[in-house]
Amino acid sequence: ADTYGGGIALVMFGVPVDWAEDVRVVKFTLNSGDIKNNTTNGNGGGIYLMRNTMSEQSQELKDKLPPGVLDGIAQIVLNGGTIQGNKAKGNGGGAYQEKNTEFVINKNVTISSNQAGYNGGSGSGGAVYIASGGKSSILNGTFLLSNNKANNGNGGGMYCAGDFSVDKNAIA
């Protein structure tokens, strides 16, 4: 990908007023699948999760949006699987999440061999980059980070400027 989300880009974006009835809060669930060997020249080699920008739209659009859209949070839920071998020239080799987003791990997930700042770039969060205002949590199972790196940046495994929690029933 040229800009972001080498494997998957979940994007909440501004839309023309006549499209307002089709606007939904983006959510993605991975059930024991793989996101592998993707690249981007921007952020999020495997996954890019963008914040809900609908709340930043004009009043004309706000009046036409379905209930709940303005308050909705873009979300990724992983129920097992792997994020492996992805590369971002910027931040988040495996996954990048903006503010006002949620990244949830419910079952065993492996995030390995991802790279932030590849090909001469500079990036933090080899496996996962959580921007300020982003929320990530491990609720069940095992979360394994291995063999990730951040070239010219911070957090080979994880860079967290937002909230990160591990439930008492989970292992990280």
Secondary structure as the mmCIF struct_conf table of DSSP 4:
data_model
#
loop_
_struct_conf.conf_type_id
_struct_conf.id
_struct_conf.beg_label_comp_id
_struct_conf.beg_label_asym_id
_struct_conf.beg_label_seq_id
_struct_conf.end_label_comp_id
_struct_conf.end_label_asym_id
_struct_conf.end_label_seq_id
BEND BEND1 THR A 3 THR A 3
STRN STRN1 TYR A 4 TYR A 4
BEND BEND2 GLY A 6 GLY A 7
STRN STRN2 ILE A 8 LEU A 10
HELX_RH_3T_P HELX_RH_3T_P1 VAL A 17 ASP A 22
STRN STRN3 LYS A 27 LYS A 36
BEND BEND3 ASN A 37 ASN A 37
STRN STRN4 THR A 39 THR A 40
BEND BEND4 ASN A 41 GLY A 42
STRN STRN5 ASN A 43 ASN A 43
BEND BEND5 GLY A 45 GLY A 46
STRN STRN6 ILE A 47 LEU A 49
HELX_RH_3T_P HELX_RH_3T_P2 MET A 54 GLU A 56
BEND BEND6 GLN A 57 GLN A 57
HELX_RH_AL_P HELX_RH_AL_P1 GLN A 59 LYS A 62
TURN_TY1_P TURN_TY1_P1 ASP A 63 LYS A 64
BEND BEND7 LEU A 65 LEU A 65
HELX_LH_PP_P HELX_LH_PP_P1 PRO A 66 PRO A 66
TURN_TY1_P TURN_TY1_P2 PRO A 67 ASP A 71
STRN STRN7 ALA A 74 GLN A 84
BEND BEND8 GLY A 85 GLY A 85
STRN STRN8 LYS A 87 ALA A 88
BEND BEND9 LYS A 89 ASN A 91
BEND BEND10 GLY A 93 GLY A 94
STRN STRN9 ALA A 95 GLN A 97
BEND BEND11 LYS A 99 ASN A 100
STRN STRN10 THR A 101 ILE A 105
BEND BEND12 LYS A 107 LYS A 107
STRN STRN11 VAL A 109 SER A 112
BEND BEND13 SER A 113 SER A 113
STRN STRN12 GLN A 115 ALA A 116
BEND BEND14 GLY A 117 GLY A 117
TURN_TY1_P TURN_TY1_P3 ASN A 119 GLY A 120
BEND BEND15 SER A 124 SER A 124
BEND BEND16 GLY A 126 ALA A 127
STRN STRN13 VAL A 128 ILE A 130
TURN_TY1_P TURN_TY1_P4 SER A 132 GLY A 133
STRN STRN14 LYS A 135 ILE A 138
BEND BEND17 ASN A 140 ASN A 140
STRN STRN15 GLY A 141 SER A 146
BEND BEND18 ASN A 147 ASN A 147
STRN STRN16 LYS A 149 ALA A 150
TURN_TY1_P TURN_TY1_P5 ASN A 151 ASN A 152
BEND BEND19 GLY A 153 ASN A 154
BEND BEND20 GLY A 156 GLY A 157
STRN STRN17 MET A 158 CYS A 160
BEND BEND21 ALA A 161 GLY A 162
STRN STRN18 ASP A 163 VAL A 166
TURN_TY1_P TURN_TY1_P6 LYS A 168 ASN A 169
STRN STRN19 ALA A 170 ILE A 171
#
